[in-house]
C-alpha cells in the first residue's frame, strides 16, 4: 500500500469507526461531480475521491453506458472472488474476457488527473462533459447526457427501487 493510501485509510478509519467496525475493507466514495475532459482526454478526479482512491484507479466497462472505476484494493478483492471462475466454462470465460480485456490501470498524476482511454470514452459515449459519481466502494464515470437520462429514470422509479431493496432486507 502506498503511503498516501495508508494515510487515507487511517483517516477514514478514525472518521468512520462504526462503518469500519462492520468489516468493510474499502472506503466510501459518495457524491457526484461535473467535470470536463481536457484536450488530451484527461479527467480531473475530485480531491474528495483522490484521498480515498490512492495512487491507482482500475477502469473497466460496466453493464451500462458508463465506466467503472475501482481503487486498487477493491479491485484486488473482486479478483479474489473470481478465482473460482473457469476458462473452460463459457459464461465464466466471457465474463472474464469482457472485464479484463477492457480494464486499464490508471495512475493519478500530480495534478490529480487520469487519462481516460479512447476505447472507454467511446464505450461510455463520453465526448467532453463528464459526471463522476461515487457509489460506495467504486466510482462511475458517465457522459453528462447519459447521467441525466439515468437520473430521470431513477427519479421516476425511486419508490419501487427502495421497496425492492426493502424486500431484500436493505434499510435506509
C-alpha positions in Angstrom: 0.0 0.0 0.0 1.3 3.4 -0.9 1.9 5.9 1.9 -0.9 8.1 0.6 -3.4 5.2 0.6 -2.2 4.2 4.1 -2.8 7.7 5.4 -6.2 7.9 3.7 -7.1 4.6 5.2 -6.1 5.7 8.7 -8.1 8.9 8.3 -11.1 7.1 7.1 -10.9 4.6 10.0 -10.8 7.5 12.5 -13.6 9.4 11.0 -16.0 6.4 10.3 -15.3 3.9 13.2 -18.7 2.3 13.1 -18.6 1.7 9.4 -15.1 0.2 9.6 -16.1 -2.0 12.6 -18.7 -3.7 10.4 -15.9 -5.4 8.5 -15.9 -3.2 5.4 -12.5 -3.1 3.7 -12.9 -0.2 1.3 -13.6 3.5 1.8 -16.8 5.1 0.8 -17.0 7.2 -2.3 -20.0 9.5 -2.2 -21.5 12.4 -4.2 -21.2 13.3 -7.9 -19.2 15.9 -9.7 -19.4 17.6 -13.1 -16.1 17.8 -14.9 -14.8 18.4 -18.4 -12.1 16.3 -20.2 -9.1 18.2 -21.3 -8.0 18.1 -25.0 -5.8 15.0 -24.2 -8.7 13.0 -22.7 -7.6 13.6 -19.1 -10.1 13.8 -16.3 -9.5 15.6 -13.0 -10.5 13.4 -10.1 -12.3 15.3 -7.3 -10.0 15.8 -4.3 -12.5 14.1 -2.1 -12.2 10.9 -4.2 -8.4 11.2 -4.6 -8.0 11.0 -0.9 -9.8 7.6 -0.9 -8.5 6.1 -4.1 -4.8 6.1 -3.5 -2.4 6.4 -6.5 -4.1 4.0 -8.9 -7.6 3.5 -10.2 -8.7 0.4 -12.3 -11.1 1.4 -15.0 -13.3 -1.1 -16.9 -16.6 -1.4 -18.8 -19.9 -1.7 -16.9 -23.1 -3.4 -17.8 -24.5 0.1 -18.8 -23.2 3.1 -20.7 -20.6 4.2 -18.1 -17.1 3.3 -16.9 -16.5 1.6 -13.6 -13.5 2.8 -11.5 -12.1 0.8 -8.6 -9.5 1.6 -6.0 -6.7 -1.0 -6.4 -7.5 -2.6 -3.1 -11.2 -3.0 -4.1 -10.2 -4.5 -7.5 -8.0 -7.0 -5.8 -10.9 -8.0 -3.5 -13.1 -8.5 -6.6 -10.4 -10.6 -8.2 -10.3 -12.9 -5.2 -14.0 -13.7 -5.9 -13.2 -14.5 -9.5 -10.6 -17.2 -8.7 -13.2 -20.0 -9.0 -14.2 -18.9 -12.5 -13.0 -21.3 -15.2 -11.7 -20.5 -18.7 -13.4 -23.7 -19.8 -16.9 -22.6 -18.8 -18.3 -20.3 -21.5 -20.1 -17.8 -19.1 -17.1 -17.5 -16.9 -14.7 -17.1 -19.8 -16.9 -14.5 -21.4 -17.3 -12.5 -18.2 -13.5 -12.5 -17.6 -12.8 -11.6 -21.2 -15.2 -8.6 -21.0 -13.8 -7.3 -17.7 -10.1 -7.9 -18.1 -9.7 -7.1 -21.8 -11.1 -3.6 -21.2 -9.5 -3.0 -17.8 -6.8 -0.3 -17.5 -4.6 0.6 -14.6 -4.7 4.4 -14.4 -2.2 6.3 -12.3 -3.4 9.6 -10.8 -0.9 12.2 -11.8 0.4 15.1 -9.7 -2.4 17.3 -10.8 -5.0 14.7 -9.8 -5.9 13.6 -13.3 -6.3 10.2 -15.0 -6.2 9.6 -18.7 -9.4 8.0 -19.9 -8.5 5.7 -22.8 -10.3 6.4 -26.1 -11.9 3.0 -26.2 -13.5 3.5 -22.8 -14.6 7.0 -23.7 -16.2 5.6 -26.9 -17.9 2.8 -24.9 -19.5 5.3 -22.5 -20.2 7.9 -25.2 -18.1 10.5 -23.4 -17.1 13.5 -25.5 -16.1 16.2 -23.1 -18.7 16.7 -20.3 -18.4 14.1 -17.6 -20.1 13.2 -14.3 -18.0 11.3 -11.8 -20.3 9.6 -9.2 -19.2 7.8 -6.0 -21.1 4.6 -5.5 -19.7 3.3 -2.1 -16.7 1.2 -2.9 -16.3 2.3 -6.5 -17.0 5.2 -8.8 -18.8 5.6 -12.1 -17.8 7.9 -14.9 -20.7 8.9 -17.2 -21.2 11.3 -20.1 -23.3 14.1 -18.7 -26.1 13.3 -21.1 -26.3 9.7 -20.1 -26.1 10.6 -16.4 -29.1 13.0 -16.8 -31.1 10.2 -18.5 -30.2 7.8 -15.7 -31.1 10.3 -13.0 -34.5 10.9 -14.6 -35.1 7.1 -14.8 -34.1 6.7 -11.1 -36.3 9.6 -10.0 -39.3 8.0 -11.8 -38.6 4.6 -10.2 -37.2 5.6 -6.8 -40.2 4.3 -4.8 -40.2 0.9 -6.5 -36.4 0.6 -6.2 -36.5 1.4 -2.5 -39.3 -1.1 -2.0 -37.5 -3.9 -3.8 -34.4 -3.3 -1.7 -36.5 -3.3 1.4 -37.9 -6.7 0.3 -34.3 -7.9 0.3 -33.8 -6.6 3.9 -31.8 -3.5 2.9 -32.7 -0.5 5.1 -32.2 3.2 4.6 
